[in-house]
Amino acid sequence: MDVRAFMMLFATVALLALVGGTVVWLTSRSRAGSLRLRRLDLLEKSLQHPTLDDATRTELLRLLADEHRRARPFFERLVQNTQMWRTLWVAAGWFLFVIDTCLLAAEALDLTSGVETEVVVPLAILGFAMLTLPAVLRELEARRGGTSPVDR
């Protein structure tokens, strides 16, 4: 399989995964929205009950505050999800490094032809840089704070 066919296959699979993920996300979002509205209505009615004790009222208010916090706009929650962004960063770096290194190795072993090394080598270097950047940033932060990597 030449590089162009591999890239077309990879792009097709990625596009199908994106479309499938979007459909699943949209259907779960509408279902979750209706469930959230039902929970909020139930909490509101429960808070208006006259025989409610203070501990239960406090717990219901805490649940209502949690619902409000989770009801923030999607984009705001997406931007603040740093763990997801770190995971995507490392995954993208890993894919770049592994796929491009495998393409270079396949070209060197004459298993494939048509690999454009002018494109693949910089992408492999970029993938390696993306993989090592989080560790380098942690090391610099540890040195700035005066702690050694062994102490962490």
Buried (B, 14 or more C-beta within 10 A) or exposed (E): EEBEEBEEEEEEEEEEEEEEEEEEEEEEEEEEEEEEEEEBEEBEEBBEEEEEEEEEEEEBEEBBEEEEEEEEEEEEEEEEEEEEEEEEBBEBBBBBBEBBBBBBEBBEEEEBEEBEEEEBBEBBEBBBEBBEEEEEEEEEEBEEEEEEEEEE
